[in-house]
C-alpha cells in the first residue's frame, strides 16, 4: 500500500468516490495482506511448534478464600 502518510488520504478518496467508509478499504487491504502472507509462509508456519492445549481452570467455589463476607 502507500507509504509516508499518503495511505489515509488515498483511503478517504476511495471512500468518497464510492460512497463508502475509508475503514472498508483499509480492512480489505488488511485481508489481502494476510492472505498473501499466509500463502507465502504456509510451509514455514506449519513448522512452528504449538503449545499444548489444556482445559481452563475452574472458577473458585463460593466457600473458597475468594468469598467476601459482609
Contact map, one row per residue, 1 for C-alpha under 8 A:
1110001000000000000000000000100000000000000000000000000000000000000000
1111111000000000000000000000000000000000000000000000000000000000000000
1111111000000000000000000000000000000000000000000000000000000000000000
0111111000000000000000000000000000000000000000000000000000000000000000
0111111110000000000000000000000000000000000000000000000000000000000000
0111111111000000000000000000000000000000000000000000000000000000000000
1111111111100000000000000000000000000000000000000000000000000000000000
0000111111110000000000000000000000000000000000000000000000000000000000
0000111111111000000000000000000000000000000000000000000000000000000000
0000011111111100000000000000000000000000000000000000000000000000000000
0000001111111110000001101100000000000000000000000000000000000000000000
0000000111111111000011000000000000000000000000000000000000000000000000
0000000011111111100001000000000000000000000000000000000000000000000000
0000000001111111110101001000000000000000000000000000000000000000000000
0000000000111111111111001000000000000000000000000000000000000000000000
0000000000011111111110000000000000000000000000000000000000000000000000
0000000000001111111100000000000000000000000000000000000000000000000000
0000000000000111111100000000000000000000000000000000000000000000000000
0000000000000011111110000000000000000000000000000000000000000000000000
0000000000000111111111010000000000000000000000000000000000000000000000
0000000000010011001111111000000000000000000000000000000000000000000000
0000000000111110000111111100000000000000000000000000000000000000000000
0000000000100000000011111110000000000000000000000000000000000000000000
0000000000000000000111111111000000000000000000000000000000000000000000
0000000000100110000011111111100000000000000000000000000000000000000000
0000000000100000000001111111110000000000000000000000000000000000000000
0000000000000000000000111111111000000000000000000000000000000000000000
0000000000000000000000011111111100000000000000000000000000000000000000
1000000000000000000000001111111110000000000000000000000000000000000000
0000000000000000000000000111111111000000000000000000000000000000000000
0000000000000000000000000011111111100000000000000000000000000000000000
0000000000000000000000000001111111110000000000000000000000000000000000
0000000000000000000000000000111111111000000000000000000000000000000000
0000000000000000000000000000011111111100000000000000000000000000000000
0000000000000000000000000000001111111110000000000000000000000000000000
0000000000000000000000000000000111111111000000000000000000000000000000
0000000000000000000000000000000011111111100000000000000000000000000000
0000000000000000000000000000000001111111110000000000000000000000000000
0000000000000000000000000000000000111111110000000000000000000000000000
0000000000000000000000000000000000011111110000000000000000000000000000
0000000000000000000000000000000000001111111110000000000000000000000000
0000000000000000000000000000000000000111111111000000000000000000000000
0000000000000000000000000000000000000000111111100000000000000000000000
0000000000000000000000000000000000000000111111110000000000000000000000
0000000000000000000000000000000000000000111111110000000000000000000000
0000000000000000000000000000000000000000011111111000000000000000000000
0000000000000000000000000000000000000000001111111000000000000000000000
0000000000000000000000000000000000000000000111111100000000000000000000
0000000000000000000000000000000000000000000001111110000000000000000000
0000000000000000000000000000000000000000000000011111000000000000000000
0000000000000000000000000000000000000000000000001111100000000000000000
0000000000000000000000000000000000000000000000000111110000000000000000
0000000000000000000000000000000000000000000000000011111000000000000000
0000000000000000000000000000000000000000000000000001111100000000000000
0000000000000000000000000000000000000000000000000000111110000000000000
0000000000000000000000000000000000000000000000000000011111000000000000
0000000000000000000000000000000000000000000000000000001111100000000000
0000000000000000000000000000000000000000000000000000000111110000000000
0000000000000000000000000000000000000000000000000000000011111000000000
0000000000000000000000000000000000000000000000000000000001111101010000
0000000000000000000000000000000000000000000000000000000000111111000000
0000000000000000000000000000000000000000000000000000000000011111011000
0000000000000000000000000000000000000000000000000000000000001111111000
0000000000000000000000000000000000000000000000000000000000011111111000
0000000000000000000000000000000000000000000000000000000000000011111000
0000000000000000000000000000000000000000000000000000000000010111111100
0000000000000000000000000000000000000000000000000000000000000111111110
0000000000000000000000000000000000000000000000000000000000000000011111
0000000000000000000000000000000000000000000000000000000000000000001111
0000000000000000000000000000000000000000000000000000000000000000000111
